[in-house]
Amino acid sequence: KADLDAAIAKLKDLKADLAEKQKAFEEAVGGGSKAAAVNKEAFRAALNAILQRRAFVLPAFAIYGGVAGLYDYGPPGCAVKSN
């Protein structure tokens, strides 16, 4: 019984911690205010930069200065898409 009570208390602590982290994430990314929209755009730009840096997606004709808006999958992106 003591082990069960300890496990329940630990789960409640983890649940409270998760709720705090979700709230902080929503404040940083989501919401309806103008500041939240700016944070959302910053998050999107950072995610796009990471995906390009790690070659998940690459602008199709970036090295030639060509068409914008077309993307190729890099090797990691192809692996993710196939699974």
Protein Blocks (a to p, Z undefined) as FASTA:
>chain_A
ZZmmmmmmmmmmmmmmmmmmmmmmmmmmgcjbfklmmmmmmmmmmmmmmmmmnomaccfk
lmnopaehiacddfklmmmmmZZ
